[in-house]
Amino acid sequence: MTTTPGIVITGGSGRMGQMLIQQVTASDACHLAGVLERSDHPWVGRDVGEAMGGAAIGVQVTDDALEVFAKAQAVIDFTAPVATVAFAGLAAQARAVHVIGTTGLSDDDLKAINAASRHAVIVRAGNMSLGVNLLVKLTEKVAAALDTDFDIEVIEAHHHHKVDAPSGTALMLGEAAAAGRGVALNDVRDSGRDGMTGARKRGDIGFTAIRGGDIVGDHDVLFAAMGEQITLRHRATDRAVFARGALKAALWGQDKAPGEYDMMDVLGL
């Protein structure tokens, strides 16, 4: 019987779900304890290996979150806000590390997740990649060094299936820029421009979202002043970077005290 941490993947049939399953099954540091899907999904009851078009691996897809979480030490969750909030409560009951890559969470969702973190470890980040988290740090430092003569624009591009905008990563970058300037993002956020919007307000942090094709994830932070521009950029070309980061977070959280953490904690940044 394996002694490595057991990990459950929620939304296993999705692009990220399948990538996560591949990362977990290829790792010697953990094992796949379960795969969760919604009750009406055709994968439920099937071996996940066969459902993914390969050989059976002995793990059946289930729709019973409580049962499968109880057998696991970690849950990796890239689903939707309503599902993630429910999973947070169930993972806390099971005392399983809950790694959340879900974006588009509301303030009420975040309050519910924070309440669950009083009982278990939650690692939540808008982006799990090492490169993006380094970009977040750089954005904060550059914003702190430059005054409001420099307009800040966060420009993000994703595939045409993405349902939320700005992306969770773009908001992370906006928060970092705001922190560098010592302001609250909600007070200076400028997004959704259309029509006769008037001149840009000094000190605002703008957001531009692009959706098209199969773009995995591009993020630029533009600092633009009269006569000069600085651009910080991260480009993801493979979703495996997010899956690897999420798996690292699930393993990192095994010996941590209950609480809400982020990838900066996982990476020691």
N, C-alpha and C positions, 0 to 999 in steps of 0.2 A: 504494500500500500504506500502510495507516494506521501512524502512529508512536506512537499513544496506547497506554497499557498495556492488555493483554488480560486480561480477567477471566473466570474460570470460576465458574459457580454450581452448587453441589452440591444434590441433592434438588430439582431444578427444578420438579417438578410440585406441590410443596407450596404452602401459602399464602404463606409467606415466600419460597420459591424463585421463585414467579411475580412477586411484588412486586419482588424483587431484579432479575430479568430486565428488568422494565419500567424500573426506575431506571437500569440500566446502558445499555440501548439508547437511552434518552432523553438520556444524557449526552454532551457533546462532549469530555469529559476522558478517556474510556476507550472500549473497545469490548468486545463480548461475544465471548470467545474459545472458549467451549464451555459446554455444559450437561450435567451428569452425573446419571444415574439408575441404580438397581439393575438388574441384568441381566434380570430377568423383567418389567420395567415396560413397559407398552404404548407408552410414548412413545419408547423406544429405537429409533433408526433413522429417526425422523421429524424434519422441520423443526420447531424449537421454536415458531416463530410460528404454524404451522398447528396444532400440538398444543394451543396455548393458545386456539385458536378464531379466529385472525386470519390475516393474510397471511404467506407465507413470508419469512423474513429471512436465509436462507442459513446458518443454524447448525443442525447436526444434533445431536440428543440422543444421547449415547453412554454406554456402561457401562465404558469403558476409562479409568480415572482417570489412570494413568501417562502414557498418550499425550496426553491433553488437557492435563494439568498442564504437560507439557514445552513446550507452545506458549504458555503463559500467564505473566503477570507477577504475578498475584494469584488467590487462590481465596477465595470467600466461602462459608462453611459454617455452615448452620443445620440440622443433621441429628440424628444420635443418637450417643451416646458411642462405641460400638464403631466406627462409621464415621469419626467425627472423629479418633480416634486413628490409624487407618490412613491417613487423608488427611494428617495432620500429617507422617508419615514421607515420604510421596510428594511433598508440597509442598516439604519440606526438600530432597529430592533434586533437585527442579526449581529450587530457589532462588527459589521464588515466595512472595510475602507470603501468609500464611494468616490470614484473619480468621475468628475462631471465635465464633459466637453460640450454639452448642450449650450446653444446660444439663444438669444431672444427672450431671456428670462426677465420677468417684470419685477418691480420692487416687492410685491407681495410674494412672488416665487422665491426671491432671495431671502426674505424674512423666514419663510418656511424651511428653507435649506439651512439657514443659520440656526434655527431651533433644533433641527435634527443633529447638527454638529456638536451639540452639547453632550451627545451620547456616543458618537462615533467620529472617526476621522473622515473628513470630506476634503478632497482636493479639487478645487474648481478653477478653471482657467478658460478664457476665450480662445486660447491657442496653446497647444501642448508642445510645440517645437522649441528646441534650444535656440535656434536662430531668431525666432520671433521674440522670445523673452529677452534676449540680448538687445534686440531692436527697441523693445520697450524701455530698457534701462538707458540706452543711448538717447532716445527721444526725450526722456525726462531731463537728462544732463544738458542736451543742446537747448531745450526750451528754457532751462534755468539760466543759461549763459547769454541768451539773446533777449532783447527787450521787445516791446510790442510794435517796434518798427517792422518786425518780421511777422507777416501773416502766417498762420499755420493751417495747412490743409492736409487731411488724412484721406488718401485716395486708395480705394480697395477694389479688386476685381475677383469675381468668382464665377463658377459655372452657372448655367441658366436654371438649374434645379433649386438653387439656394432660395429659401423663402423669407429670410430676415435681412434687413439692411438698416443701418450699417452693420457690418459683420461684428462678431464678438471681438475679434482681433483689432478691428478699427477702433472700437470703443476702448479697448485696453490702451491703445496708443493715444487716443484722445485724453483719457484719464491721466496718462503719464505726462503728456504735454501740459495739461492743466496743473498737475502737481508741481511740475518744474517751475511754473509761473506763480504758484501759490494761490490758485483760484479753484473754484468748484466747476467741473465741466458743465453741469446743468445751467450755470450762469452765463457761459460763453459759447455754448454749442450752437453751430449754424449748419443746418442740413436741410435737405429737401427743397433746394432753391428752384423756383420755376416762375416765369413771368417777370413783371416789373418789381423786382425785390429791393431796388435801391442799392446804394453803395455799400460795400462791406464795412461792418462796424469794427473799429480798431480793437484788437485784443480778442476777437472771436476765434474759435477753433472750428474750422469747417470740415465737412465730410462729403465725399463724393463716392458713390457706389456704382460699379459697372457689373453687369451680368451678361454672360455670353459663353456659348460653347461649352467646353470641358475644362475651363480654367480652374486649376486646383486651388490657388490662392496667391494673389499678389497684393502687397501692401507697401505704399510709399507714404512717407511723411515729408511734406514740402514746407520749407521755411523760406518765404519769399519777401524780400525787401526791395526798395528802389535800387536797381543796379546790380543786384546779386541774389542768387538762390542757392539753397542747400537742400539736397534730397537724400533721405535715408531710405533704403529699400530692402525688402525681403521678398523673395519669390520661391514658392513651394512648387515643385514639379512632380511630387509623388506623395500621396496620402500616408505612406509608410512613416513619414517623419512625425505625423501626429500620433499614429498608433504606437510608435516606439516611445514617445514621450509619455503617453497615457500609461503604458505598461510600466515604465520607470516610476511613475507616480504611485501606481498601485503597490509596487514592491516597497518603495520608500516609506509608505504610510503604515507598514505592518507593525512597527514598534513605537508609533507615535501616540501621544495622548489625544483624546477626543478634542476636536476643534476644526475650524475651517482654515485651510491652507491654500496656497496657490503654487504655480510652477516656480516662482522665485524661491520659495522655501525648498522645493524639491531639488532645484539646481544649485542651491546655496548662494543665490545672487542677492 
